[in-house]
Amino acid sequence: MKNIRFYNTINGGLSHFRIAAVGLLLLGAAALAAVAVSPNPPKLPWRVPTVNVGIEPATSVVDQATHTVYVANVAEDTVSVIDGNRCNSSNASRCSPIATLTVGPNPLFMAFDLTTGTLYTTLLGGTENTIAVVNANTCNARNTSGCGQTPAVVTVPGATFTDDFGEASNIVLDTATHTLYIGDANVGPVSFLDTATCNGTNTSGCSETPTTTATNGDYLTIDHTNHSVYVTSLIDATLSVFDSATCNAGNTSGCGQTAGPFPNSTLGLPGTVDETTHTIYVGATFNDGALDYVAMIDGSRCNSTVTSGCGDTPAMVQVGSFPTQTAMDPTTRTVYVVNQESSTISVINADTCNATTQAGCTPLQRAHRRTNAHCKSEAMNT
């Protein structure tokens, strides 16, 4: 496994954050790059607006109701707040943070709950087992009055980061059941939090210990249409799946049941789901060369009720070097893959490149200088 290192001072000493997942695409806030730029960047025709945020920006989420973009700065204790109304593909009049949230030591993975206006973020520093709960109703593009708040903190049974393995765990949200699922970086049991009683405006349940499941792993991906939570383990090289319909904040009857673990050395990082084809796209790294792959799990044959295909070797699509994050735009039927080491993004046509159809999986190379008009909805490196 290859890792990215974030340097920061934790617990009084210099530590290496060896995080394998970085950089969520901002679907819904187009053309936003949360990276620092040089004082005199080259003026090229394809250059997009950029935003100077904190140190080591790693992940981001979008509040679609207020058009707010939140960016976690992993080498700080902060989350940058950006107004997507004035920083997007048609209006770049204010591509700079309008506020900064101090959330706790070294935030990384985030989830946003539209139903309560709550931002959840894992904290890698400190005790390495906490999640910050932010009231985003008072810290967004329309209202920044509460951006100076001290967020509530949830202590989780597992680990959000482990120094032993150099791994982080992510979180996924099921708003229908008011459940936030939390992976364990020590490859212990997945746990979950009741978001109805632990959110930005109601913190009564935040002091309670989250419920644990019978499924072990660090990285989570959820398919809401068939109530399946996919759990991978980088350390053990396995895939498991459990039923979110019977294991959630309101119903724990199925929490003692799990399918797997199924050996699968190709999987590990958090994935994204195309709920139309039931394909789970997960980054798969095999070598140190220029090209790696994204695995495509067939969710119709591997889910919470049907597991006949869970042990199969998934179909693969070739992308760039070290794919760390996938994201999907269901409107355009496009899967975007961040290739960390080749500094590219691969663009995959989900209709012709999925778990059951690979006719469009051959990548087409495109020069970096091509404009968005040339960015076809097919597998390619931009």
One Martini backbone bead per residue (centre of mass of N, CA, C, O) as a GRO file, in nm:
protein
  382
    1MET     BB    1   0.097   0.035   0.020
    2LYS     BB    2   0.019   0.369  -0.041
    3ASN     BB    3   0.113   0.700   0.083
    4ILE     BB    4   0.027   0.994   0.242
    5ARG     BB    5   0.192   1.276   0.392
    6PHE     BB    6   0.129   1.443   0.701
    7TYR     BB    7   0.257   1.717   0.867
    8ASN     BB    8   0.250   1.725   1.231
    9THR     BB    9   0.160   1.832   1.552
   10ILE     BB   10   0.138   1.565   1.794
   11ASN     BB   11   0.160   1.517   2.114
   12GLY     BB   12   0.444   1.701   2.098
   13GLY     BB   13   0.501   1.585   1.800
   14LEU     BB   14   0.626   1.461   1.511
   15SER     BB   15   0.409   1.348   1.255
   16HIS     BB   16   0.286   1.090   1.033
   17PHE     BB   17   0.047   1.115   0.792
   18ARG     BB   18  -0.086   0.810   0.658
   19ILE     BB   19  -0.290   0.871   0.394
   20ALA     BB   20  -0.494   0.706   0.141
   21ALA     BB   21  -0.706   0.953   0.140
   22VAL     BB   22  -0.770   1.218  -0.110
   23GLY     BB   23  -0.982   1.420  -0.251
   24LEU     BB   24  -1.275   1.563  -0.318
   25LEU     BB   25  -1.509   1.620  -0.528
   26LEU     BB   26  -1.697   1.913  -0.641
   27LEU     BB   27  -2.009   1.835  -0.666
   28GLY     BB   28  -2.171   2.155  -0.721
   29ALA     BB   29  -1.867   2.304  -0.736
   30ALA     BB   30  -1.743   2.404  -0.990
   31ALA     BB   31  -1.410   2.478  -1.037
   32LEU     BB   32  -1.282   2.384  -0.754
   33ALA     BB   33  -0.960   2.452  -0.599
   34ALA     BB   34  -0.811   2.340  -0.289
   35VAL     BB   35  -0.536   2.525  -0.349
   36ALA     BB   36  -0.237   2.643  -0.357
   37VAL     BB   37  -0.080   2.926  -0.505
   38SER     BB   38   0.113   3.108  -0.675
   39PRO     BB   39   0.174   3.441  -0.709
   40ASN     BB   40   0.244   3.364  -1.040
   41PRO     BB   41   0.047   3.225  -1.227
   42PRO     BB   42  -0.027   3.083  -1.504
   43LYS     BB   43  -0.180   3.203  -1.810
   44LEU     BB   44  -0.423   2.987  -1.897
   45PRO     BB   45  -0.701   2.882  -2.075
   46TRP     BB   46  -0.765   2.631  -1.851
   47ARG     BB   47  -0.780   2.792  -1.607
   48VAL     BB   48  -0.903   2.780  -1.285
   49PRO     BB   49  -1.032   2.855  -1.011
   50THR     BB   50  -0.892   2.942  -0.690
   51VAL     BB   51  -0.831   2.839  -0.339
   52ASN     BB   52  -0.721   2.963  -0.038
   53VAL     BB   53  -0.644   2.769   0.229
   54GLY     BB   54  -0.525   2.550   0.416
   55ILE     BB   55  -0.335   2.304   0.539
   56GLU     BB   56  -0.383   2.033   0.375
   57PRO     BB   57  -0.612   1.980   0.179
   58ALA     BB   58  -0.841   1.688   0.151
   59THR     BB   59  -1.154   1.747   0.199
   60SER     BB   60  -1.508   1.762   0.084
   61VAL     BB   61  -1.825   1.942   0.112
   62VAL     BB   62  -2.180   1.994   0.025
   63ASP     BB   63  -2.428   2.243   0.068
   64GLN     BB   64  -2.707   2.264  -0.130
   65ALA     BB   65  -2.890   2.474   0.017
   66THR     BB   66  -2.635   2.704   0.052
   67HIS     BB   67  -2.381   2.671  -0.118
   68THR     BB   68  -2.157   2.509   0.060
   69VAL     BB   69  -1.805   2.479   0.116
   70TYR     BB   70  -1.615   2.222   0.277
   71VAL     BB   71  -1.269   2.226   0.405
   72ALA     BB   72  -1.029   2.006   0.506
   73ASN     BB   73  -0.744   2.077   0.723
   74VAL     BB   74  -0.526   1.840   0.828
   75ALA     BB   75  -0.275   2.039   0.935
   76GLU     BB   76  -0.508   2.136   1.107
   77ASP     BB   77  -0.815   2.260   1.292
   78THR     BB   78  -0.971   2.310   1.007
   79VAL     BB   79  -1.249   2.469   0.822
   80SER     BB   80  -1.338   2.579   0.520
   81VAL     BB   81  -1.551   2.850   0.399
   82ILE     BB   82  -1.752   2.846   0.097
   83ASP     BB   83  -1.906   3.035  -0.159
   84GLY     BB   84  -2.081   2.888  -0.421
   85ASN     BB   85  -2.224   3.142  -0.549
   86ARG     BB   86  -1.909   3.290  -0.580
   87CYS     BB   87  -1.785   2.981  -0.655
   88ASN     BB   88  -1.796   2.899  -0.987
   89SER     BB   89  -1.834   2.841  -1.328
   90SER     BB   90  -1.996   3.147  -1.353
   91ASN     BB   91  -1.884   3.250  -1.052
   92ALA     BB   92  -1.565   3.417  -0.934
   93SER     BB   93  -1.586   3.670  -0.723
   94ARG     BB   94  -1.539   3.460  -0.444
   95CYS     BB   95  -1.248   3.272  -0.420
   96SER     BB   96  -1.288   3.262  -0.085
   97PRO     BB   97  -1.295   3.248   0.231
   98ILE     BB   98  -1.552   3.347   0.476
   99ALA     BB   99  -1.453   3.114   0.677
  100THR     BB  100  -1.344   2.954   0.997
  101LEU     BB  101  -1.324   2.640   1.140
  102THR     BB  102  -1.285   2.506   1.467
  103VAL     BB  103  -1.281   2.143   1.531
  104GLY     BB  104  -0.992   2.009   1.559
  105PRO     BB  105  -0.760   1.764   1.535
  106ASN     BB  106  -0.727   1.683   1.225
  107PRO     BB  107  -0.920   1.686   0.977
  108LEU     BB  108  -1.099   1.482   0.726
  109PHE     BB  109  -1.361   1.330   0.725
  110MET     BB  110  -1.689   1.394   0.576
  111ALA     BB  111  -2.037   1.488   0.666
  112PHE     BB  112  -2.364   1.589   0.538
  113ASP     BB  113  -2.673   1.702   0.697
  114LEU     BB  114  -2.959   1.832   0.564
  115THR     BB  115  -3.181   1.781   0.792
  116THR     BB  116  -2.983   1.946   1.025
  117GLY     BB  117  -2.721   2.104   0.952
  118THR     BB  118  -2.465   1.890   0.964
  119LEU     BB  119  -2.118   1.858   1.050
  120TYR     BB  120  -1.904   1.583   1.001
  121THR     BB  121  -1.575   1.505   1.159
  122THR     BB  122  -1.282   1.363   1.160
  123LEU     BB  123  -1.025   1.306   1.413
  124LEU     BB  124  -0.678   1.239   1.414
  125GLY     BB  125  -0.611   1.369   1.658
  126GLY     BB  126  -0.521   1.319   1.969
  127THR     BB  127  -0.704   1.030   2.051
  128GLU     BB  128  -0.810   0.900   1.774
  129ASN     BB  129  -1.162   0.895   1.862
  130THR     BB  130  -1.308   1.146   1.701
  131ILE     BB  131  -1.606   1.363   1.648
  132ALA     BB  132  -1.727   1.636   1.494
  133VAL     BB  133  -2.011   1.866   1.571
  134VAL     BB  134  -2.166   2.086   1.343
  135ASN     BB  135  -2.337   2.394   1.320
  136ALA     BB  136  -2.433   2.495   0.993
  137ASN     BB  137  -2.671   2.705   1.031
  138THR     BB  138  -2.427   2.926   1.143
  139CYS     BB  139  -2.219   2.806   0.898
  140ASN     BB  140  -2.241   2.973   0.600
  141ALA     BB  141  -2.309   3.152   0.312
  142ARG     BB  142  -2.553   3.311   0.482
  143ASN     BB  143  -2.424   3.224   0.780
  144THR     BB  144  -2.149   3.328   1.018
  145SER     BB  145  -2.217   3.356   1.332
  146GLY     BB  146  -2.113   3.034   1.413
  147CYS     BB  147  -1.795   2.996   1.336
  148GLY     BB  148  -1.694   3.017   1.658
  149GLN     BB  149  -1.758   2.752   1.750
  150THR     BB  150  -1.783   2.467   1.970
  151PRO     BB  151  -1.787   2.160   1.906
  152ALA     BB  152  -1.905   1.873   1.932
  153VAL     BB  153  -1.806   1.547   2.079
  154VAL     BB  154  -1.732   1.217   1.969
  155THR     BB  155  -1.682   0.900   2.107
  156VAL     BB  156  -1.538   0.621   1.975
  157PRO     BB  157  -1.468   0.283   1.987
  158GLY     BB  158  -1.263   0.333   1.787
  159ALA     BB  159  -1.062   0.454   1.512
  160THR     BB  160  -0.961   0.733   1.314
  161PHE     BB  161  -0.657   0.664   1.397
  162THR     BB  162  -0.339   0.487   1.327
  163ASP     BB  163  -0.003   0.443   1.394
  164ASP     BB  164   0.053   0.143   1.332
  165PHE     BB  165  -0.082   0.168   1.018
  166GLY     BB  166  -0.151   0.452   0.895
  167GLU     BB  167  -0.473   0.485   0.942
  168ALA     BB  168  -0.796   0.564   0.834
  169SER     BB  169  -1.137   0.656   0.888
  170ASN     BB  170  -1.463   0.662   0.775
  171ILE     BB  171  -1.781   0.816   0.673
  172VAL     BB  172  -2.141   0.744   0.664
  173LEU     BB  173  -2.471   0.847   0.546
  174ASP     BB  174  -2.818   0.787   0.671
  175THR     BB  175  -3.095   0.983   0.661
  176ALA     BB  176  -3.341   0.786   0.682
  177THR     BB  177  -3.209   0.661   0.977
  178HIS     BB  178  -3.018   0.845   1.137
  179THR     BB  179  -2.713   0.742   1.029
  180LEU     BB  180  -2.369   0.709   1.140
  181TYR     BB  181  -2.102   0.559   0.994
  182ILE     BB  182  -1.801   0.395   1.147
  183GLY     BB  183  -1.490   0.335   1.113
  184ASP     BB  184  -1.190   0.126   1.183
  185ALA     BB  185  -0.846   0.170   1.185
  186ASN     BB  186  -0.810  -0.118   1.357
  187VAL     BB  187  -1.016  -0.326   1.237
  188GLY     BB  188  -1.275  -0.301   1.373
  189PRO     BB  189  -1.576  -0.223   1.450
  190VAL     BB  190  -1.844  -0.097   1.330
  191SER     BB  191  -2.016   0.207   1.384
  192PHE     BB  192  -2.298   0.409   1.529
  193LEU     BB  193  -2.497   0.710   1.495
  194ASP     BB  194  -2.748   0.918   1.627
  195THR     BB  195  -2.860   1.201   1.446
  196ALA     BB  196  -3.122   1.285   1.614
  197THR     BB  197  -2.927   1.320   1.899
  198CYS     BB  198  -2.663   1.408   1.707
  199ASN     BB  199  -2.632   1.745   1.644
  200GLY     BB  200  -2.623   2.085   1.596
  201THR     BB  201  -2.912   2.117   1.784
  202ASN     BB  202  -2.874   1.809   1.909
  203THR     BB  203  -2.660   1.678   2.189
  204SER     BB  204  -2.779   1.451   2.383
  205GLY     BB  205  -2.625   1.188   2.225
  206CYS     BB  206  -2.305   1.251   2.215
  207SER     BB  207  -2.225   1.095   2.496
  208GLU     BB  208  -2.282   0.841   2.363
  209THR     BB  209  -2.209   0.528   2.274
  210PRO     BB  210  -2.167   0.384   2.000
  211THR     BB  211  -2.276   0.139   1.805
  212THR     BB  212  -2.196  -0.189   1.732
  213THR     BB  213  -2.084  -0.428   1.505
  214ALA     BB  214  -1.995  -0.735   1.318
  215THR     BB  215  -1.820  -0.538   1.139
  216ASN     BB  216  -1.505  -0.512   0.989
  217GLY     BB  217  -1.337  -0.189   0.934
  218ASP     BB  218  -1.248   0.129   0.767
  219TYR     BB  219  -1.406   0.136   0.485
  220LEU     BB  220  -1.695   0.310   0.346
  221THR     BB  221  -1.994   0.206   0.151
  222ILE     BB  222  -2.317   0.318   0.016
  223ASP     BB  223  -2.636   0.158  -0.077
  224HIS     BB  224  -2.955   0.275  -0.056
  225THR     BB  225  -3.132   0.083  -0.244
  226ASN     BB  226  -3.011  -0.201  -0.080
  227HIS     BB  227  -2.896  -0.163   0.210
  228SER     BB  228  -2.567  -0.131   0.169
  229VAL     BB  229  -2.264  -0.191   0.353
  230TYR     BB  230  -1.938  -0.137   0.262
  231VAL     BB  231  -1.642  -0.318   0.388
  232THR     BB  232  -1.305  -0.238   0.415
  233SER     BB  233  -0.961  -0.382   0.434
  234LEU     BB  234  -0.634  -0.310   0.404
  235ILE     BB  235  -0.492  -0.507   0.600
  236ASP     BB  236  -0.679  -0.777   0.528
  237ALA     BB  237  -0.804  -0.784   0.244
  238THR     BB  238  -1.131  -0.708   0.263
  239LEU     BB  239  -1.490  -0.791   0.224
  240SER     BB  240  -1.793  -0.644   0.346
  241VAL     BB  241  -2.156  -0.682   0.440
  242PHE     BB  242  -2.446  -0.487   0.542
  243ASP     BB  243  -2.769  -0.415   0.680
  244SER     BB  244  -2.922  -0.099   0.711
  245ALA     BB  245  -3.227  -0.187   0.776
  246THR     BB  246  -3.114  -0.374   1.048
  247CYS     BB  247  -2.867  -0.146   1.097
  248ASN     BB  248  -2.956   0.110   1.312
  249ALA     BB  249  -3.079   0.355   1.518
  250GLY     BB  250  -3.384   0.199   1.506
  251ASN     BB  251  -3.240  -0.089   1.410
  252THR     BB  252  -3.059  -0.384   1.560
  253SER     BB  253  -3.128  -0.683   1.458
  254GLY     BB  254  -2.868  -0.700   1.227
  255CYS     BB  255  -2.581  -0.636   1.373
  256GLY     BB  256  -2.487  -0.956   1.403
  257GLN     BB  257  -2.469  -0.939   1.088
  258THR     BB  258  -2.258  -1.076   0.816
  259ALA     BB  259  -2.086  -1.050   0.508
  260GLY     BB  260  -1.817  -1.220   0.575
  261PRO     BB  261  -1.510  -1.211   0.488
  262PHE     BB  262  -1.372  -1.129   0.171
  263PRO     BB  263  -1.124  -1.189  -0.021
  264ASN     BB  264  -0.951  -0.868  -0.131
  265SER     BB  265  -0.662  -0.715  -0.262
  266THR     BB  266  -0.793  -0.465  -0.447
  267LEU     BB  267  -0.908  -0.331  -0.193
  268GLY     BB  268  -0.998  -0.018   0.032
  269LEU     BB  269  -1.103   0.240  -0.045
  270PRO     BB  270  -1.320   0.464  -0.079
  271GLY     BB  271  -1.626   0.476  -0.247
  272THR     BB  272  -1.866   0.460  -0.519
  273VAL     BB  273  -2.216   0.475  -0.622
  274ASP     BB  274  -2.418   0.323  -0.873
  275GLU     BB  275  -2.766   0.292  -0.842
  276THR     BB  276  -2.836   0.189  -1.132
  277THR     BB  277  -2.600  -0.057  -1.157
  278HIS     BB  278  -2.467  -0.146  -0.891
  279THR     BB  279  -2.182   0.009  -0.871
  280ILE     BB  280  -1.861  -0.024  -0.717
  281TYR     BB  281  -1.616   0.222  -0.689
  282VAL     BB  282  -1.265   0.124  -0.641
  283GLY     BB  283  -0.962   0.176  -0.553
  284ALA     BB  284  -0.665   0.018  -0.721
  285THR     BB  285  -0.339  -0.082  -0.613
  286PHE     BB  286  -0.037  -0.240  -0.767
  287ASN     BB  287   0.180  -0.008  -0.831
  288ASP     BB  288   0.455   0.232  -0.933
  289GLY     BB  289   0.334   0.330  -1.178
  290ALA     BB  290   0.133   0.511  -1.410
  291LEU     BB  291  -0.080   0.270  -1.361
  292ASP     BB  292  -0.406   0.195  -1.255
  293TYR     BB  293  -0.711   0.105  -1.071
  294VAL     BB  294  -1.065   0.034  -1.090
  295ALA     BB  295  -1.300  -0.119  -0.914
  296MET     BB  296  -1.605  -0.326  -1.003
  297ILE     BB  297  -1.868  -0.393  -0.818
  298ASP     BB  298  -2.138  -0.623  -0.806
  299GLY     BB  299  -2.428  -0.532  -0.636
  300SER     BB  300  -2.632  -0.758  -0.747
  301ARG     BB  301  -2.413  -0.994  -0.619
  302CYS     BB  302  -2.332  -0.775  -0.378
  303ASN     BB  303  -2.509  -0.775  -0.077
  304SER     BB  304  -2.721  -0.799   0.198
  305THR     BB  305  -2.871  -1.065   0.036
  306VAL     BB  306  -2.648  -1.097  -0.196
  307THR     BB  307  -2.324  -1.304  -0.215
  308SER     BB  308  -2.217  -1.459  -0.477
  309GLY     BB  309  -2.006  -1.203  -0.575
  310CYS     BB  310  -1.802  -1.122  -0.337
  311GLY     BB  311  -1.553  -1.330  -0.429
  312ASP     BB  312  -1.500  -1.189  -0.678
  313THR     BB  313  -1.328  -1.061  -0.934
  314PRO     BB  314  -1.325  -0.757  -1.036
  315ALA     BB  315  -1.363  -0.532  -1.247
  316MET     BB  316  -1.150  -0.318  -1.458
  317VAL     BB  317  -1.012   0.020  -1.468
  318GLN     BB  318  -0.800   0.229  -1.618
  319VAL     BB  319  -0.583   0.467  -1.473
  320GLY     BB  320  -0.399   0.624  -1.272
  321SER     BB  321  -0.185   0.699  -1.020
  322PHE     BB  322  -0.319   0.640  -0.737
  323PRO     BB  323  -0.631   0.596  -0.653
  324THR     BB  324  -0.808   0.782  -0.388
  325GLN     BB  325  -1.082   0.890  -0.543
  326THR     BB  326  -1.439   0.881  -0.574
  327ALA     BB  327  -1.696   1.027  -0.795
  328MET     BB  328  -2.049   1.110  -0.863
  329ASP     BB  329  -2.259   1.208  -1.149
  330PRO     BB  330  -2.582   1.118  -1.221
  331THR     BB  331  -2.662   1.318  -1.446
  332THR     BB  332  -2.395   1.244  -1.639
  333ARG     BB  333  -2.275   0.961  -1.584
  334THR     BB  334  -2.013   1.025  -1.387
  335VAL     BB  335  -1.679   0.924  -1.305
  336TYR     BB  336  -1.444   1.036  -1.067
  337VAL     BB  337  -1.076   1.020  -1.054
  338VAL     BB  338  -0.821   1.046  -0.825
  339ASN     BB  339  -0.472   1.087  -0.922
  340GLN     BB  340  -0.222   1.149  -0.725
  341GLU     BB  341   0.067   1.077  -0.876
  342SER     BB  342  -0.040   1.202  -1.172
  343SER     BB  343  -0.220   1.457  -1.151
  344THR     BB  344  -0.519   1.335  -1.208
  345ILE     BB  345  -0.835   1.287  -1.387
  346SER     BB  346  -1.071   1.045  -1.424
  347VAL     BB  347  -1.323   0.972  -1.683
  348ILE     BB  348  -1.632   0.791  -1.647
  349ASN     BB  349  -1.864   0.593  -1.810
  350ALA     BB  350  -2.128   0.440  -1.647
  351ASP     BB  351  -2.276   0.301  -1.899
  352THR     BB  352  -1.985   0.162  -2.029
  353CYS     BB  353  -1.850   0.145  -1.719
  354ASN     BB  354  -1.900  -0.147  -1.538
  355ALA     BB  355  -1.965  -0.447  -1.386
  356THR     BB  356  -2.119  -0.554  -1.676
  357THR     BB  357  -1.983  -0.311  -1.852
  358GLN     BB  358  -1.666  -0.262  -2.071
  359ALA     BB  359  -1.670  -0.103  -2.348
  360GLY     BB  360  -1.577   0.196  -2.203
  361CYS     BB  361  -1.282   0.131  -2.043
  362THR     BB  362  -1.100   0.260  -2.242
  363PRO     BB  363  -0.855   0.476  -2.225
  364LEU     BB  364  -0.829   0.825  -2.306
  365GLN     BB  365  -0.605   1.050  -2.400
  366ARG     BB  366  -0.544   1.380  -2.258
  367ALA     BB  367  -0.458   1.684  -2.257
  368HIS     BB  368  -0.427   1.940  -2.026
  369ARG     BB  369  -0.529   2.175  -2.241
  370ARG     BB  370  -0.796   2.093  -2.241
  371THR     BB  371  -1.114   2.157  -2.238
  372ASN     BB  372  -1.428   2.090  -2.124
  373ALA     BB  373  -1.540   2.024  -2.416
  374HIS     BB  374  -1.334   1.757  -2.425
  375CYS     BB  375  -1.484   1.614  -2.178
  376LYS     BB  376  -1.568   1.320  -2.196
  377SER     BB  377  -1.795   1.046  -2.116
  378GLU     BB  378  -1.509   0.882  -2.058
  379ALA     BB  379  -1.242   0.701  -2.028
  380MET     BB  380  -0.994   0.920  -1.879
  381ASN     BB  381  -0.726   1.153  -1.890
  382THR     BB  382  -0.673   1.500  -1.795
   0.00000   0.00000   0.00000
